[in-house]
Amino acid sequence: MLGLLTVLTLCACREDEAREALIEQGYTEIQLTGPVVFGCDQNDLFRNGFIATSPAGIRIKGTACGGFLKNWTIRTAGRA
């Protein structure tokens, strides 16, 4: 339980990086929805849920996943 709490707490510290990764990939109107437990690889320490407009103009939801010494991965979960 303490490990999960630590991971969720660390996640909030990286919201600016998650937002920047989304902007770099062409997402706009970004709303970070907070830490998530599922949706990323087990090696991703930072997991921020989001709702945004994709580069194709579609409103979607997903997760921005990141970790130490690695880039961010954007995982989409469908339309918002």
PDB file with one MODEL, atoms N, CA, C and O in Angstrom:
MODEL        1
ATOM      1  N   MET A   1       0.828  -1.189   0.000  1.00  0.00           N
ATOM      2  CA  MET A   1       0.000   0.000   0.000  1.00  0.00           C
ATOM      3  C   MET A   1       0.870   1.250   0.000  1.00  0.00           C
ATOM      4  O   MET A   1       0.576   2.213  -0.708  1.00  0.00           O
ATOM      5  N   LEU A   2       1.934   1.239   0.785  1.00  0.00           N
ATOM      6  CA  LEU A   2       2.821   2.392   0.850  1.00  0.00           C
ATOM      7  C   LEU A   2       3.492   2.631  -0.498  1.00  0.00           C
ATOM      8  O   LEU A   2       3.678   3.779  -0.903  1.00  0.00           O
ATOM      9  N   GLY A   3       3.858   1.555  -1.197  1.00  0.00           N
ATOM     10  CA  GLY A   3       4.474   1.696  -2.517  1.00  0.00           C
ATOM     11  C   GLY A   3       3.538   2.357  -3.504  1.00  0.00           C
ATOM     12  O   GLY A   3       3.958   3.229  -4.265  1.00  0.00           O
ATOM     13  N   LEU A   4       2.269   1.955  -3.506  1.00  0.00           N
ATOM     14  CA  LEU A   4       1.280   2.555  -4.402  1.00  0.00           C
ATOM     15  C   LEU A   4       1.093   4.028  -4.079  1.00  0.00           C
ATOM     16  O   LEU A   4       1.008   4.853  -4.989  1.00  0.00           O
ATOM     17  N   LEU A   5       1.029   4.367  -2.814  1.00  0.00           N
ATOM     18  CA  LEU A   5       0.880   5.755  -2.401  1.00  0.00           C
ATOM     19  C   LEU A   5       2.088   6.579  -2.842  1.00  0.00           C
ATOM     20  O   LEU A   5       1.936   7.721  -3.278  1.00  0.00           O
ATOM     21  N   THR A   6       3.276   6.009  -2.732  1.00  0.00           N
ATOM     22  CA  THR A   6       4.497   6.699  -3.154  1.00  0.00           C
ATOM     23  C   THR A   6       4.467   6.977  -4.649  1.00  0.00           C
ATOM     24  O   THR A   6       4.787   8.085  -5.080  1.00  0.00           O
ATOM     25  N   VAL A   7       4.088   5.983  -5.442  1.00  0.00           N
ATOM     26  CA  VAL A   7       4.022   6.151  -6.894  1.00  0.00           C
ATOM     27  C   VAL A   7       3.008   7.210  -7.267  1.00  0.00           C
ATOM     28  O   VAL A   7       3.288   8.054  -8.118  1.00  0.00           O
ATOM     29  N   LEU A   8       1.836   7.189  -6.652  1.00  0.00           N
ATOM     30  CA  LEU A   8       0.807   8.179  -6.965  1.00  0.00           C
ATOM     31  C   LEU A   8       1.242   9.576  -6.549  1.00  0.00           C
ATOM     32  O   LEU A   8       0.902  10.553  -7.217  1.00  0.00           O
ATOM     33  N   THR A   9       1.982   9.684  -5.467  1.00  0.00           N
ATOM     34  CA  THR A   9       2.474  10.977  -5.020  1.00  0.00           C
ATOM     35  C   THR A   9       3.544  11.508  -5.964  1.00  0.00           C
ATOM     36  O   THR A   9       3.540  12.693  -6.295  1.00  0.00           O
ATOM     37  N   LEU A  10       4.447  10.660  -6.396  1.00  0.00           N
ATOM     38  CA  LEU A  10       5.486  11.067  -7.342  1.00  0.00           C
ATOM     39  C   LEU A  10       4.885  11.537  -8.655  1.00  0.00           C
ATOM     40  O   LEU A  10       5.395  12.472  -9.273  1.00  0.00           O
ATOM     41  N   CYS A  11       3.816  10.902  -9.081  1.00  0.00           N
ATOM     42  CA  CYS A  11       3.186  11.219 -10.350  1.00  0.00           C
ATOM     43  C   CYS A  11       2.798  12.678 -10.421  1.00  0.00           C
ATOM     44  O   CYS A  11       2.992  13.318 -11.455  1.00  0.00           O
ATOM     45  N   ALA A  12       2.261  13.211  -9.358  1.00  0.00           N
ATOM     46  CA  ALA A  12       1.799  14.589  -9.350  1.00  0.00           C
ATOM     47  C   ALA A  12       2.952  15.563  -9.564  1.00  0.00           C
ATOM     48  O   ALA A  12       2.735  16.682 -10.029  1.00  0.00           O
ATOM     49  N   CYS A  13       4.168  15.155  -9.234  1.00  0.00           N
ATOM     50  CA  CYS A  13       5.332  16.024  -9.391  1.00  0.00           C
ATOM     51  C   CYS A  13       5.737  16.195 -10.842  1.00  0.00           C
ATOM     52  O   CYS A  13       6.539  17.077 -11.148  1.00  0.00           O
ATOM     53  N   ARG A  14       5.217  15.395 -11.733  1.00  0.00           N
ATOM     54  CA  ARG A  14       5.637  15.407 -13.130  1.00  0.00           C
ATOM     55  C   ARG A  14       4.538  15.878 -14.073  1.00  0.00           C
ATOM     56  O   ARG A  14       4.614  15.617 -15.273  1.00  0.00           O
ATOM     57  N   GLU A  15       3.527  16.560 -13.566  1.00  0.00           N
ATOM     58  CA  GLU A  15       2.428  17.009 -14.426  1.00  0.00           C
ATOM     59  C   GLU A  15       2.908  17.955 -15.519  1.00  0.00           C
ATOM     60  O   GLU A  15       2.423  17.885 -16.648  1.00  0.00           O
ATOM     61  N   ASP A  16       3.851  18.837 -15.203  1.00  0.00           N
ATOM     62  CA  ASP A  16       4.364  19.759 -16.212  1.00  0.00           C
ATOM     63  C   ASP A  16       5.051  19.007 -17.355  1.00  0.00           C
ATOM     64  O   ASP A  16       4.910  19.376 -18.521  1.00  0.00           O
ATOM     65  N   GLU A  17       5.793  17.952 -17.013  1.00  0.00           N
ATOM     66  CA  GLU A  17       6.463  17.157 -18.036  1.00  0.00           C
ATOM     67  C   GLU A  17       5.449  16.395 -18.887  1.00  0.00           C
ATOM     68  O   GLU A  17       5.617  16.286 -20.101  1.00  0.00           O
ATOM     69  N   ALA A  18       4.407  15.872 -18.264  1.00  0.00           N
ATOM     70  CA  ALA A  18       3.364  15.163 -19.004  1.00  0.00           C
ATOM     71  C   ALA A  18       2.665  16.116 -19.960  1.00  0.00           C
ATOM     72  O   ALA A  18       2.432  15.773 -21.119  1.00  0.00           O
ATOM     73  N   ARG A  19       2.333  17.300 -19.488  1.00  0.00           N
ATOM     74  CA  ARG A  19       1.681  18.304 -20.339  1.00  0.00           C
ATOM     75  C   ARG A  19       2.584  18.673 -21.522  1.00  0.00           C
ATOM     76  O   ARG A  19       2.111  18.781 -22.654  1.00  0.00           O
ATOM     77  N   GLU A  20       3.868  18.865 -21.266  1.00  0.00           N
ATOM     78  CA  GLU A  20       4.809  19.214 -22.327  1.00  0.00           C
ATOM     79  C   GLU A  20       4.909  18.098 -23.364  1.00  0.00           C
ATOM     80  O   GLU A  20       4.990  18.374 -24.561  1.00  0.00           O
ATOM     81  N   ALA A  21       4.905  16.837 -22.915  1.00  0.00           N
ATOM     82  CA  ALA A  21       4.950  15.711 -23.849  1.00  0.00           C
ATOM     83  C   ALA A  21       3.709  15.702 -24.743  1.00  0.00           C
ATOM     84  O   ALA A  21       3.814  15.425 -25.938  1.00  0.00           O
ATOM     85  N   LEU A  22       2.556  15.995 -24.189  1.00  0.00           N
ATOM     86  CA  LEU A  22       1.321  16.059 -24.974  1.00  0.00           C
ATOM     87  C   LEU A  22       1.369  17.205 -25.984  1.00  0.00           C
ATOM     88  O   LEU A  22       0.958  17.038 -27.133  1.00  0.00           O
ATOM     89  N   ILE A  23       1.863  18.353 -25.565  1.00  0.00           N
ATOM     90  CA  ILE A  23       1.978  19.494 -26.469  1.00  0.00           C
ATOM     91  C   ILE A  23       2.923  19.168 -27.615  1.00  0.00           C
ATOM     92  O   ILE A  23       2.633  19.484 -28.769  1.00  0.00           O
ATOM     93  N   GLU A  24       4.050  18.539 -27.304  1.00  0.00           N
ATOM     94  CA  GLU A  24       5.024  18.179 -28.335  1.00  0.00           C
ATOM     95  C   GLU A  24       4.446  17.219 -29.369  1.00  0.00           C
ATOM     96  O   GLU A  24       4.883  17.208 -30.520  1.00  0.00           O
ATOM     97  N   GLN A  25       3.463  16.412 -28.964  1.00  0.00           N
ATOM     98  CA  GLN A  25       2.837  15.466 -29.892  1.00  0.00           C
ATOM     99  C   GLN A  25       1.637  16.062 -30.617  1.00  0.00           C
ATOM    100  O   GLN A  25       0.977  15.374 -31.396  1.00  0.00           O
ATOM    101  N   GLY A  26       1.354  17.333 -30.367  1.00  0.00           N
ATOM    102  CA  GLY A  26       0.300  18.019 -31.105  1.00  0.00           C
ATOM    103  C   GLY A  26      -1.060  18.057 -30.431  1.00  0.00           C
ATOM    104  O   GLY A  26      -2.041  18.465 -31.053  1.00  0.00           O
ATOM    105  N   TYR A  27      -1.141  17.641 -29.169  1.00  0.00           N
ATOM    106  CA  TYR A  27      -2.415  17.687 -28.439  1.00  0.00           C
ATOM    107  C   TYR A  27      -2.678  19.111 -27.949  1.00  0.00           C
ATOM    108  O   TYR A  27      -1.745  19.833 -27.598  1.00  0.00           O
ATOM    109  N   THR A  28      -3.933  19.505 -27.927  1.00  0.00           N
ATOM    110  CA  THR A  28      -4.329  20.831 -27.454  1.00  0.00           C
ATOM    111  C   THR A  28      -5.463  20.680 -26.447  1.00  0.00           C
ATOM    112  O   THR A  28      -5.970  19.579 -26.235  1.00  0.00           O
ATOM    113  N   GLU A  29      -5.855  21.780 -25.835  1.00  0.00           N
ATOM    114  CA  GLU A  29      -6.947  21.796 -24.856  1.00  0.00           C
ATOM    115  C   GLU A  29      -6.773  20.672 -23.839  1.00  0.00           C
ATOM    116  O   GLU A  29      -7.693  19.893 -23.590  1.00  0.00           O
ATOM    117  N   ILE A  30      -5.588  20.604 -23.263  1.00  0.00           N
ATOM    118  CA  ILE A  30      -5.197  19.500 -22.376  1.00  0.00           C
ATOM    119  C   ILE A  30      -5.724  19.738 -20.969  1.00  0.00           C
ATOM    120  O   ILE A  30      -5.550  20.808 -20.385  1.00  0.00           O
ATOM    121  N   GLN A  31      -6.376  18.700 -20.444  1.00  0.00           N
ATOM    122  CA  GLN A  31      -6.836  18.704 -19.058  1.00  0.00           C
ATOM    123  C   GLN A  31      -6.248  17.465 -18.392  1.00  0.00           C
ATOM    124  O   GLN A  31      -6.622  16.344 -18.735  1.00  0.00           O
ATOM    125  N   LEU A  32      -5.336  17.655 -17.449  1.00  0.00           N
ATOM    126  CA  LEU A  32      -4.790  16.515 -16.709  1.00  0.00           C
ATOM    127  C   LEU A  32      -5.803  16.112 -15.648  1.00  0.00           C
ATOM    128  O   LEU A  32      -6.316  16.955 -14.912  1.00  0.00           O
ATOM    129  N   THR A  33      -6.085  14.823 -15.576  1.00  0.00           N
ATOM    130  CA  THR A  33      -7.127  14.335 -14.672  1.00  0.00           C
ATOM    131  C   THR A  33      -6.570  13.683 -13.417  1.00  0.00           C
ATOM    132  O   THR A  33      -7.330  13.181 -12.588  1.00  0.00           O
ATOM    133  N   GLY A  34      -5.241  13.687 -13.269  1.00  0.00           N
ATOM    134  CA  GLY A  34      -4.628  13.161 -12.061  1.00  0.00           C
ATOM    135  C   GLY A  34      -3.954  11.818 -12.252  1.00  0.00           C
ATOM    136  O   GLY A  34      -3.980  11.244 -13.340  1.00  0.00           O
ATOM    137  N   PRO A  35      -3.352  11.327 -11.188  1.00  0.00           N
ATOM    138  CA  PRO A  35      -2.639  10.054 -11.237  1.00  0.00           C
ATOM    139  C   PRO A  35      -3.587   8.892 -11.544  1.00  0.00           C
ATOM    140  O   PRO A  35      -4.743   8.882 -11.119  1.00  0.00           O
ATOM    141  N   VAL A  36      -3.073   7.921 -12.286  1.00  0.00           N
ATOM    142  CA  VAL A  36      -3.831   6.709 -12.577  1.00  0.00           C
ATOM    143  C   VAL A  36      -2.996   5.492 -12.193  1.00  0.00           C
ATOM    144  O   VAL A  36      -1.768   5.566 -12.159  1.00  0.00           O
ATOM    145  N   VAL A  37      -3.649   4.390 -11.910  1.00  0.00           N
ATOM    146  CA  VAL A  37      -2.955   3.168 -11.505  1.00  0.00           C
ATOM    147  C   VAL A  37      -2.653   2.294 -12.710  1.00  0.00           C
ATOM    148  O   VAL A  37      -1.561   1.736 -12.811  1.00  0.00           O
ATOM    149  N   PHE A  38      -3.606   2.166 -13.624  1.00  0.00           N
ATOM    150  CA  PHE A  38      -3.443   1.293 -14.776  1.00  0.00           C
ATOM    151  C   PHE A  38      -3.292   2.110 -16.053  1.00  0.00           C
ATOM    152  O   PHE A  38      -3.616   3.297 -16.078  1.00  0.00           O
ATOM    153  N   GLY A  39      -2.800   1.475 -17.110  1.00  0.00           N
ATOM    154  CA  GLY A  39      -2.712   2.136 -18.399  1.00  0.00           C
ATOM    155  C   GLY A  39      -1.290   2.350 -18.885  1.00  0.00           C
ATOM    156  O   GLY A  39      -1.082   2.803 -20.011  1.00  0.00           O
ATOM    157  N   CYS A  40      -0.310   2.032 -18.054  1.00  0.00           N
ATOM    158  CA  CYS A  40       1.087   2.214 -18.433  1.00  0.00           C
ATOM    159  C   CYS A  40       1.868   0.921 -18.208  1.00  0.00           C
ATOM    160  O   CYS A  40       1.380  -0.019 -17.580  1.00  0.00           O
ATOM    161  N   ASP A  41       3.086   0.898 -18.732  1.00  0.00           N
ATOM    162  CA  ASP A  41       3.994  -0.220 -18.523  1.00  0.00           C
ATOM    163  C   ASP A  41       4.410  -0.278 -17.050  1.00  0.00           C
ATOM    164  O   ASP A  41       4.399   0.739 -16.357  1.00  0.00           O
ATOM    165  N   GLN A  42       4.767  -1.442 -16.589  1.00  0.00           N
ATOM    166  CA  GLN A  42       5.161  -1.593 -15.186  1.00  0.00           C
ATOM    167  C   GLN A  42       6.416  -0.791 -14.838  1.00  0.00           C
ATOM    168  O   GLN A  42       6.648  -0.501 -13.665  1.00  0.00           O
ATOM    169  N   ASN A  43       7.220  -0.432 -15.821  1.00  0.00           N
ATOM    170  CA  ASN A  43       8.427   0.356 -15.579  1.00  0.00           C
ATOM    171  C   ASN A  43       8.185   1.867 -15.577  1.00  0.00           C
ATOM    172  O   ASN A  43       9.106   2.637 -15.304  1.00  0.00           O
ATOM    173  N   ASP A  44       6.969   2.294 -15.876  1.00  0.00           N
ATOM    174  CA  ASP A  44       6.626   3.710 -15.856  1.00  0.00           C
ATOM    175  C   ASP A  44       6.249   4.120 -14.439  1.00  0.00           C
ATOM    176  O   ASP A  44       5.289   3.603 -13.868  1.00  0.00           O
ATOM    177  N   LEU A  45       7.008   5.046 -13.881  1.00  0.00           N
ATOM    178  CA  LEU A  45       6.733   5.500 -12.516  1.00  0.00           C
ATOM    179  C   LEU A  45       5.713   6.625 -12.469  1.00  0.00           C
ATOM    180  O   LEU A  45       5.001   6.781 -11.477  1.00  0.00           O
ATOM    181  N   PHE A  46       5.639   7.412 -13.542  1.00  0.00           N
ATOM    182  CA  PHE A  46       4.755   8.568 -13.575  1.00  0.00           C
ATOM    183  C   PHE A  46       3.612   8.300 -14.530  1.00  0.00           C
ATOM    184  O   PHE A  46       3.834   7.960 -15.692  1.00  0.00           O
ATOM    185  N   ARG A  47       2.385   8.453 -14.047  1.00  0.00           N
ATOM    186  CA  ARG A  47       1.190   8.097 -14.822  1.00  0.00           C
ATOM    187  C   ARG A  47       0.124   9.159 -14.622  1.00  0.00           C
ATOM    188  O   ARG A  47      -0.534   9.208 -13.583  1.00  0.00           O
ATOM    189  N   ASN A  48      -0.036   9.998 -15.617  1.00  0.00           N
ATOM    190  CA  ASN A  48      -1.008  11.087 -15.532  1.00  0.00           C
ATOM    191  C   ASN A  48      -2.141  10.858 -16.523  1.00  0.00           C
ATOM    192  O   ASN A  48      -1.903  10.736 -17.724  1.00  0.00           O
ATOM    193  N   GLY A  49      -3.365  10.800 -16.025  1.00  0.00           N
ATOM    194  CA  GLY A  49      -4.513  10.720 -16.905  1.00  0.00           C
ATOM    195  C   GLY A  49      -4.759  12.078 -17.553  1.00  0.00           C
ATOM    196  O   GLY A  49      -4.419  13.117 -16.988  1.00  0.00           O
ATOM    197  N   PHE A  50      -5.355  12.059 -18.747  1.00  0.00           N
ATOM    198  CA  PHE A  50      -5.645  13.319 -19.417  1.00  0.00           C
ATOM    199  C   PHE A  50      -6.849  13.198 -20.330  1.00  0.00           C
ATOM    200  O   PHE A  50      -7.238  12.103 -20.735  1.00  0.00           O
ATOM    201  N   ILE A  51      -7.427  14.338 -20.642  1.00  0.00           N
ATOM    202  CA  ILE A  51      -8.420  14.500 -21.701  1.00  0.00           C
ATOM    203  C   ILE A  51      -7.878  15.632 -22.554  1.00  0.00           C
ATOM    204  O   ILE A  51      -7.487  16.672 -22.025  1.00  0.00           O
ATOM    205  N   ALA A  52      -7.850  15.443 -23.873  1.00  0.00           N
ATOM    206  CA  ALA A  52      -7.288  16.465 -24.759  1.00  0.00           C
ATOM    207  C   ALA A  52      -7.869  16.322 -26.155  1.00  0.00           C
ATOM    208  O   ALA A  52      -8.546  15.345 -26.474  1.00  0.00           O
ATOM    209  N   THR A  53      -7.587  17.322 -26.975  1.00  0.00           N
ATOM    210  CA  THR A  53      -7.958  17.259 -28.383  1.00  0.00           C
ATOM    211  C   THR A  53      -6.735  16.769 -29.147  1.00  0.00           C
ATOM    212  O   THR A  53      -5.655  17.352 -29.052  1.00  0.00           O
ATOM    213  N   SER A  54      -6.919  15.688 -29.907  1.00  0.00           N
ATOM    214  CA  SER A  54      -5.820  15.082 -30.647  1.00  0.00           C
ATOM    215  C   SER A  54      -5.431  15.949 -31.840  1.00  0.00           C
ATOM    216  O   SER A  54      -6.167  16.868 -32.201  1.00  0.00           O
ATOM    217  N   PRO A  55      -4.281  15.667 -32.458  1.00  0.00           N
ATOM    218  CA  PRO A  55      -3.901  16.401 -33.659  1.00  0.00           C
ATOM    219  C   PRO A  55      -4.939  16.268 -34.785  1.00  0.00           C
ATOM    220  O   PRO A  55      -4.992  17.120 -35.672  1.00  0.00           O
ATOM    221  N   ALA A  56      -5.752  15.227 -34.760  1.00  0.00           N
ATOM    222  CA  ALA A  56      -6.805  15.026 -35.765  1.00  0.00           C
ATOM    223  C   ALA A  56      -8.088  15.777 -35.404  1.00  0.00           C
ATOM    224  O   ALA A  56      -9.065  15.734 -36.152  1.00  0.00           O
ATOM    225  N   GLY A  57      -8.087  16.468 -34.253  1.00  0.00           N
ATOM    226  CA  GLY A  57      -9.246  17.243 -33.847  1.00  0.00           C
ATOM    227  C   GLY A  57     -10.295  16.469 -33.074  1.00  0.00           C
ATOM    228  O   GLY A  57     -11.412  16.955 -32.895  1.00  0.00           O
ATOM    229  N   ILE A  58      -9.958  15.280 -32.614  1.00  0.00           N
ATOM    230  CA  ILE A  58     -10.889  14.429 -31.872  1.00  0.00           C
ATOM    231  C   ILE A  58     -10.598  14.556 -30.376  1.00  0.00           C
ATOM    232  O   ILE A  58      -9.443  14.499 -29.955  1.00  0.00           O
ATOM    233  N   ARG A  59     -11.637  14.725 -29.593  1.00  0.00           N
ATOM    234  CA  ARG A  59     -11.496  14.803 -28.134  1.00  0.00           C
ATOM    235  C   ARG A  59     -11.292  13.387 -27.605  1.00  0.00           C
ATOM    236  O   ARG A  59     -12.150  12.524 -27.796  1.00  0.00           O
ATOM    237  N   ILE A  60     -10.159  13.142 -26.939  1.00  0.00           N
ATOM    238  CA  ILE A  60      -9.831  11.797 -26.470  1.00  0.00           C
ATOM    239  C   ILE A  60      -9.423  11.813 -24.994  1.00  0.00           C
ATOM    240  O   ILE A  60      -9.160  12.863 -24.408  1.00  0.00           O
ATOM    241  N   LYS A  61      -9.382  10.605 -24.418  1.00  0.00           N
ATOM    242  CA  LYS A  61      -8.855  10.443 -23.060  1.00  0.00           C
ATOM    243  C   LYS A  61      -7.696   9.457 -23.140  1.00  0.00           C
ATOM    244  O   LYS A  61      -7.621   8.645 -24.062  1.00  0.00           O
ATOM    245  N   GLY A  62      -6.807   9.535 -22.179  1.00  0.00           N
ATOM    246  CA  GLY A  62      -5.661   8.635 -22.192  1.00  0.00           C
ATOM    247  C   GLY A  62      -4.775   8.843 -20.986  1.00  0.00           C
ATOM    248  O   GLY A  62      -5.172   9.450 -19.992  1.00  0.00           O
ATOM    249  N   THR A  63      -3.553   8.318 -21.098  1.00  0.00           N
ATOM    250  CA  THR A  63      -2.581   8.392 -20.025  1.00  0.00           C
ATOM    251  C   THR A  63      -1.224   8.772 -20.591  1.00  0.00           C
ATOM    252  O   THR A  63      -0.797   8.234 -21.612  1.00  0.00           O
ATOM    253  N   ALA A  64      -0.552   9.693 -19.933  1.00  0.00           N
ATOM    254  CA  ALA A  64       0.829  10.029 -20.257  1.00  0.00           C
ATOM    255  C   ALA A  64       1.707   9.274 -19.266  1.00  0.00           C
ATOM    256  O   ALA A  64       1.590   9.459 -18.055  1.00  0.00           O
ATOM    257  N   CYS A  65       2.585   8.425 -19.787  1.00  0.00           N
ATOM    258  CA  CYS A  65       3.392   7.536 -18.954  1.00  0.00           C
ATOM    259  C   CYS A  65       4.868   7.910 -19.069  1.00  0.00           C
ATOM    260  O   CYS A  65       5.366   8.135 -20.172  1.00  0.00           O
ATOM    261  N   GLY A  66       5.562   7.977 -17.946  1.00  0.00           N
ATOM    262  CA  GLY A  66       6.981   8.323 -17.972  1.00  0.00           C
ATOM    263  C   GLY A  66       7.736   7.702 -16.823  1.00  0.00           C
ATOM    264  O   GLY A  66       7.149   7.119 -15.912  1.00  0.00           O
ATOM    265  N   GLY A  67       9.048   7.835 -16.879  1.00  0.00           N
ATOM    266  CA  GLY A  67       9.899   7.300 -15.827  1.00  0.00           C
ATOM    267  C   GLY A  67      11.236   7.999 -15.827  1.00  0.00           C
ATOM    268  O   GLY A  67      11.496   8.854 -16.674  1.00  0.00           O
ATOM    269  N   PHE A  68      12.086   7.644 -14.886  1.00  0.00           N
ATOM    270  CA  PHE A  68      13.416   8.217 -14.824  1.00  0.00           C
ATOM    271  C   PHE A  68      14.234   7.724 -16.011  1.00  0.00           C
ATOM    272  O   PHE A  68      14.191   6.542 -16.351  1.00  0.00           O
ATOM    273  N   LEU A  69      14.969   8.616 -16.630  1.00  0.00           N
ATOM    274  CA  LEU A  69      15.867   8.293 -17.741  1.00  0.00           C
ATOM    275  C   LEU A  69      15.151   7.705 -18.947  1.00  0.00           C
ATOM    276  O   LEU A  69      15.747   6.923 -19.688  1.00  0.00           O
ATOM    277  N   LYS A  70      13.886   8.061 -19.163  1.00  0.00           N
ATOM    278  CA  LYS A  70      13.160   7.616 -20.354  1.00  0.00           C
ATOM    279  C   LYS A  70      12.178   8.697 -20.772  1.00  0.00           C
ATOM    280  O   LYS A  70      11.762   9.528 -19.966  1.00  0.00           O
ATOM    281  N   ASN A  71      11.820   8.669 -22.036  1.00  0.00           N
ATOM    282  CA  ASN A  71      10.870   9.640 -22.553  1.00  0.00           C
ATOM    283  C   ASN A  71       9.449   9.264 -22.155  1.00  0.00           C
ATOM    284  O   ASN A  71       9.207   8.204 -21.577  1.00  0.00           O
ATOM    285  N   TRP A  72       8.526  10.145 -22.475  1.00  0.00           N
ATOM    286  CA  TRP A  72       7.116   9.925 -22.167  1.00  0.00           C
ATOM    287  C   TRP A  72       6.446   9.158 -23.294  1.00  0.00           C
ATOM    288  O   TRP A  72       6.796   9.315 -24.464  1.00  0.00           O
ATOM    289  N   THR A  73       5.487   8.331 -22.929  1.00  0.00           N
ATOM    290  CA  THR A  73       4.648   7.608 -23.882  1.00  0.00           C
ATOM    291  C   THR A  73       3.224   8.088 -23.693  1.00  0.00           C
ATOM    292  O   THR A  73       2.747   8.212 -22.565  1.00  0.00           O
ATOM    293  N   ILE A  74       2.545   8.359 -24.799  1.00  0.00           N
ATOM    294  CA  ILE A  74       1.157   8.784 -24.755  1.00  0.00           C
ATOM    295  C   ILE A  74       0.290   7.587 -25.145  1.00  0.00           C
ATOM    296  O   ILE A  74       0.421   7.057 -26.249  1.00  0.00           O
ATOM    297  N   ARG A  75      -0.581   7.167 -24.257  1.00  0.00           N
ATOM    298  CA  ARG A  75      -1.483   6.039 -24.532  1.00  0.00           C
ATOM    299  C   ARG A  75      -2.921   6.543 -24.531  1.00  0.00           C
ATOM    300  O   ARG A  75      -3.399   7.097 -23.542  1.00  0.00           O
ATOM    301  N   THR A  76      -3.593   6.343 -25.643  1.00  0.00           N
ATOM    302  CA  THR A  76      -4.976   6.799 -25.737  1.00  0.00           C
ATOM    303  C   THR A  76      -5.931   5.656 -25.398  1.00  0.00           C
ATOM    304  O   THR A  76      -5.642   4.484 -25.638  1.00  0.00           O
ATOM    305  N   ALA A  77      -7.078   6.037 -24.832  1.00  0.00           N
ATOM    306  CA  ALA A  77      -8.054   5.044 -24.386  1.00  0.00           C
ATOM    307  C   ALA A  77      -9.418   5.258 -25.047  1.00  0.00           C
ATOM    308  O   ALA A  77     -10.413   4.687 -24.600  1.00  0.00           O
ATOM    309  N   GLY A  78      -9.476   6.060 -26.089  1.00  0.00           N
ATOM    310  CA  GLY A  78     -10.742   6.259 -26.788  1.00  0.00           C
ATOM    311  C   GLY A  78     -11.248   7.680 -26.678  1.00  0.00           C
ATOM    312  O   GLY A  78     -10.585   8.556 -26.123  1.00  0.00           O
ATOM    313  N   ARG A  79     -12.422   7.890 -27.211  1.00  0.00           N
ATOM    314  CA  ARG A  79     -13.015   9.224 -27.198  1.00  0.00           C
ATOM    315  C   ARG A  79     -13.454   9.623 -25.804  1.00  0.00           C
ATOM    316  O   ARG A  79     -13.899   8.798 -25.007  1.00  0.00           O
ATOM    317  N   ALA A  80     -13.316  10.904 -25.534  1.00  0.00           N
ATOM    318  CA  ALA A  80     -13.709  11.420 -24.214  1.00  0.00           C
ATOM    319  C   ALA A  80     -15.172  11.780 -24.219  1.00  0.00           C
ATOM    320  O   ALA A  80     -15.700  12.233 -23.203  1.00  0.00           O
TER     321      ALA A  80
ENDMDL
END
